Each structure stands twice: as C-alpha cells, then as structure tokens.
Amino acid sequence: MDWQKEDLKYIWHPCSQMKDYETLPPIVIERGEGINLYDINGKCYKDVISSWWCNLLGHSNPIINNAVKKQIDSLEHVIFANFTHKPAVTLCQELMKVLPEGLCKFNFADNGSAAVEMSLKMSFQYHQQTGHPEKKRFMALSDAYHGETIGALSVGGVDLYSELYKPILLDVIRIDGPDCYRCPYGKHCTGHWEQDDELNCSSPQDKSCRCECFKNAEEAFQKYGAETAAIIVEPLLQGSAGMKIYPPLYLKKLRELCDKYNVHLIADEIATGYGRTGKMFAFDHAGVSPDIMCLSKGLTGGYMPMSIAITTQEIYDAFYDDYLKGKAFMHSHTYAGNPLACSAAIAVLKILKDENIIEKANRRAVYFNKIIKEKFLPLENTGEVRSIGLINAIELVKDRSTKEPLDYTKRTGYQIYKKALEKGVLLRPLGDVIYFNPPLIIKEDDMDFVTDVALECTKEILHL
Ligand SMILES: Cc1ncc(COP(=O)(O)O)c(C=O)c1O
C-alpha cells in the first residue's frame, strides 16, 4: 500500500499548506523510542521538537506505557459529571504537591485551547457573580499564542494565525509585551536568570533591565483595568512567536498590577509547564501564583489529549451555591478527566520525581546551550541565540547589526526543515527561528548530532 498517497487522498493535515505536500509528502511513522521516531522504511528521525512540544520523557516510555495498559483493562472512560475515579483523584493529589501556592481546584478538558476557553469563561463568570458585571474584557500580550479556537485565537496576537479571523474575534486589549531581542530600551536578556534576593525572584542577566517595557501594561490597566476580567500570558516564553523569552520580573510586576485592579492573572503554562523552563512551572521563577493555570502538552507526557484549568478556592467559591441560583459553571467536554489520560499523567509525575528528571535536564542544558552558541554564533546570519531550560532558539536575520529579518518569502526556516529531515532530524522552525525543544531525557551525543545537522543545513541553505 502507498501510505503517503492514501494519506493525501483523505487527510487535511494541521497547520499546513497542503500544496507543500506535493514536494514533501507526509512521513509515515511506525514507531518511536526515546527521542527517535522511525518511519515505515526504518529511517530514524531525532525528534527535537518533542512532537509539538508535548513529548516530555521520550516516545514509548515503558513506565507510561505500562500505566496506560494497566488502566485500560479496568476502565477506559466514564462520564465525569457526578462520577469520578481513582486516577483523577490521585492525579490532583500529586499535582497539589508541585503546583504554585493557592491553586487547588481542577477543571478538566481535552486540549490546550479548551483549557484557555474554560479559563476565560471562568474568569468572566466569576466577575459577573461577584458584583462586577462591567468586567467583560480580556487583556493579552502582543505576539501571544493561546490556541486556535475562537476565544483562544482572540487572545492570541500572532497575525499568521488570527489576522484573517479578526472580524469574528473578541475585542481584546492588546499590550505591547516584552521584546528582549529588539528591546526598545536597549537592554539585552537572552534567557538566563539569577536569583535576586532584593527582588525576591529571578532577575535577568542584564542587571540594568527592570522591565521598563512594563509601563505598557501599567498604562493599559489604568485605562481598561476596570472593565477587564483577566489577562492571559504565556509565562517567560512566547513559544509560537519564535521562542521569545522575557524575565520573571515581568510576571511579578503583573501579579501586583492584577491585584490592584481586581483582574485575574491566567498563566497559560501549556507549553512552559513541566520543566520546560528549568523549573516545574515558569511561574516558579517569579515566586508568585496565578489565579488560573492552564496545563496540557507535557501533562500526559504527550500520550493522551488532556488539559486542566486549575484555579483557587476563591474563584471556585463564587460558583458554589444552590442549583436554582444559576451560578454553576455549565461547561463540559466529553472526554474530561479521561482515566487513560489521568493514568499517563500520574506516571509522568512519578518519573519526574523518582528520576530527578528536571535537575538532570538542567545540568545537560548547560552543555546544550554551550555547543549551540559555539556552532551558531559565528554565522553572520545568527541574530541571537536564546535559551531557557533545554529550549534553545536561533533567530536568523539578514543583518546582524540592524537585526533586519530575512526575506520571509524565501521561507528559509522551511528549507532548513526539509534539509534536516533528509538528514534525520525533526526541526520545525518558527518562521526563520530555528529551535530545539527536545524531550527532557535527551543525551549529550544526540545534542551533538542534532546541532551538527542543524548547522550544516543552515549553512547549505544560506550558502554560508
Ligand atoms: C502556549 C500555548 N497555549 C495553548 C496552546 C493550544 O494547545 P492545543 O494545541 O492543545 O489546543 C498551545 C499549543 O501549542 C500553546 O503553545
């Protein structure tokens, strides 16, 4: 059977111009192991993007496999309204041990965008039910990405995804967020924080930076704080914007501002959670808690679609009353709290703890960042190498001194992607930003190999 041909007969792939598949048909993957994916001809691809940032502990991890297999023999799914099961309760108990303080009520869904939708609705309804019907709007940062459903797309700020849909999106208040590579204040933070006792959180390595850009948030809150229900942020790392990194101090300041204006702070930790930034959650760097946190992706190690919007007792209490008062949160997803997903998620937390995964990943991250800088900084088209945890991004530019981007019509990142696939590495550049966001278990020899391939391909495509 010609699987590629059959695929193209039926399948409309996500986030793809299907015409591109004429020259690069879909690669038919048969199995995975660790960071390796194998196609039906046995060719190996090193998955250094964690299959859309969700694979946390390697493909086909034996411990997660066993947890799901064991669960499937007793219960595959049950309606989650008025029913529960041990895996869901156990998962919440385990998450309580690692979550930022104050987060204690768990509302389940089945993908990241759904958790974002749920958080927005929850915040809006909270204010409606606590005497602030005027709080109907949401704030979000420029270049944000929160998913593709209408609400999530509305708070997103990446034109590639949302521009066309603007006529049908919510009227969101957009704040010009941090832009540390092209900082208008001339500061320079590339993603290494130091503990700063004075600030009581991590602060940027550019000591002169005090998040001057935060004044944009202050101005927006002054103007619109009274009518705003919540602000949503991707903490520290704006992934889809090109792995843009900003300092924890920004979150700390935002927490204070939100408290002042009675605005909820929603942490979209869908991409940053679970050790991706070097700590369990990106908010941990700032030493403050959000009012609502969205989790997905790494939550099940990339095994099962699941997400959770986790919130505080205070928000939960605003919905708690006699049924006829109509205060319940009437939101549901069929697969909410799916037991198979919960069993995978429990196994993930156990592995993280038993094997001390995040600490070990942080040690290897130093090496990864070092070799990436050594290899890419000498290239004249490398604008910047930025990193956080094991995530490293190389922004390719036309002119390093002016930071002028490459001509986007050349699709340089896409050409590098195609070349790297030929050589057995799965990169998926965001525009002309090449990045690595590997499973946390990646080892040094794989780091050497994937960075060599990425470098070779970059040089070939840019004729360097
Ligand atoms: C920060 C962030 N929020 C939300 C989402 C949406 O999650 P999903 O694709 O599961 O809907 C993503 C997905 O990439 C994301 O990175």
The ligand as an SDF file (V2000), in Angstrom:
LIG
                    3D

 16 16  0  0  0  0  0  0  0  0999 V2000
    1.0560   28.3810   24.9700 C   0  0  0  0  0  0  0  0  0  0  0  0
    0.0240   27.5570   24.2750 C   0  0  0  0  0  0  0  0  0  0  0  0
   -1.2630   27.6960   24.5990 N   0  0  0  0  0  0  0  0  0  0  0  0
   -2.2270   26.9610   24.0210 C   0  0  0  0  0  0  0  0  0  0  0  0
   -1.9260   26.0380   23.0460 C   0  0  0  0  0  0  0  0  0  0  0  0
   -3.0130   25.2630   22.3810 C   0  0  0  0  0  0  0  0  0  0  0  0
   -3.0000   23.9230   22.7470 O   0  0  0  0  0  0  0  0  0  0  0  0
   -3.7340   22.8600   21.7850 P   0  0  0  0  0  0  0  0  0  0  0  0
   -2.9380   22.8020   20.5290 O   0  0  0  0  0  0  0  0  0  0  0  0
   -3.6960   21.5850   22.5760 O   0  0  0  0  0  0  0  0  0  0  0  0
   -5.1330   23.3480   21.5780 O   0  0  0  0  0  0  0  0  0  0  0  0
   -0.5860   25.8620   22.6690 C   0  0  0  0  0  0  0  0  0  0  0  0
   -0.2180   24.9150   21.5970 C   0  0  0  0  0  0  0  0  0  0  0  0
    0.8270   24.9720   21.0040 O   0  0  0  0  0  0  0  0  0  0  0  0
    0.4080   26.6540   23.2810 C   0  0  0  0  0  0  0  0  0  0  0  0
    1.6970   26.5600   22.9530 O   0  0  0  0  0  0  0  0  0  0  0  0
  1  2  1  0
  2  3  1  0
  2 15  2  0
  3  4  2  0
  4  5  1  0
  5  6  1  0
  5 12  2  0
  6  7  1  0
  7  8  1  0
  8  9  2  0
  8 10  1  0
  8 11  1  0
 12 13  1  0
 12 15  1  0
 13 14  2  0
 15 16  1  0
M  END
$$$$
